[in-house]
């Protein structure tokens, strides 16, 4: 694509987009708007955008005094708290890059990421002291450690204290303007197919993506940041909330198996918008169903991402008043690619079932995003007919153009300049109305006897069975067919030993051809998950790779 220079404008086109402007704007014009942060002891810390911006300036000035320089990488290991929120602005305010570190990764994998990015300073919540101390001899680039704690001015040998740095900082610190194409944040993929790959996000990409996301939030909303802020910039929900001046709720540390603190916040703080993965909302739904006085969340919106939600989850959430939509993105996309949009007149033409199917699709591409679905074997774009499958390619102003210092860039990116595309590795179809549906990951889809079998479709239908809590399907090498499906099922409490493989296979046969059905179903207590809550199929494939060989079958 050729870029043609036309007649010059009279606009301030050299004015730079910086992430500091988001909180600066909120602090100046919506300064009294509340930020709510749940602490470790389950008490609530409250302040506002004006106070947050003041603390950010003080912290940034202290970081400069501590030795943080432009271009340094500063790592953060923290939960969804007001301090992590402040670091999202304070670190870029020094010209450094904030590296979002996932504490759920193996410590040695964390060390590898820290070393790959040459982290100089590391902020860590006190919960992660054992992790950091276990790898302290393996991260030589880290010069200083700063401890984050709800205990006032917690002092520990070899650690600086977060609150002391804030207290000693200069609230008159003037945050510089940086070139919008320089990095402000960095994150790494979860490494489900190898070592994690690094993405460095520019000020420009963050601000532009935040502007697009902010159309889904108004100043009258209360947004709860469920997505871990160490995961793909927390999907930028808290950024968009700040940009529009809405109330922000930060739930601190939580686990999916204990949703009570989340539900309490949703009720007490009158949360109207939140986003997260299906597993978290499934846990919330189960908790709501068991409450004596069941609340209704009329006009509250939920955005689900990470994987396609089961139909039963969408229906269940709607029964409590939630409006449910889907979003699609990745570490490489900052995160936004597409989201649920109901086009005009669709409601009049679609049945209730059609509408539910529509809401579970990944949606329409966001403004600024260009996509195409490409046949992996021919390299040609496939038609938008809702049937023809291809790999989803993506480009846009907040899409990565490379992995940081990584030779695997050539495997995932094609073209140059404005003609550069990221190959997502997702197999997708696009229908006549432009709605994207992810069929499977290229690495997960099963090719059996020359035909494709979608693991996603099998999983989603299994999880509509009333006895099934979780289900995943993988392809296992087969001596005759190349690959065959093998399913893993976690039963709901009370259904143990009540449901047979034959019943579930019969349930699947109502929708799928015989050759598409799993050759076997294994009942398990839990399905292994990645650090971001997705099913870890790599672990299952390794463990069961010989399942269909005669030696393995004889030993079972």
Secondary structure, 3 states (H helix, E strand, C coil): CCCCCCCCCCCCCCCCCCCHHHHHHHHHHCCCCEEEEECCCCCEEEEEHHHHHHHHHHHHHHHHHHCCCCCCEEEEECCECHHHHHHHHHCHHHCCEEEECCCCCCHHHHHHHHHHCCEEEEEEEHHHHHHHHHHHHHCCCCCEEEEECCCCCCCECCEEEHHHHHHHCCCCCCCCCCCCCCEEEEEECCCCCCCCCEEEEEHHHHHHHHHHHHHHCCCCCEEECCCCCCCHHHHHHHHHHHHHCCEEEECECCCCCCCHHHHHHHHHCCCCEEEEEHHHHHHHHHHHHCCCCCCCCCCCEEEEECCCCCHHHHHHHHHCCCEEEEEEECHHHCCEEEECCCCCCHHHHCCHHHHHHHHCCCEEECCCEEEEEECCCCCCECCCCCCCCEEEEEEECCCCCCCCCCCCHHHHEECCHHHCEEEEEEEEEECCCCCEEEEEECCCCEEECCEEECHHHHHHHHCCCCCEEEEEEEEEEECCCEEEEEEEEEECCCCCCCCCHHHHHHHHHCCCCHHHCCCEEEECCCCCECCCCCECHHHHHHHCCCCCCHHHHHHC
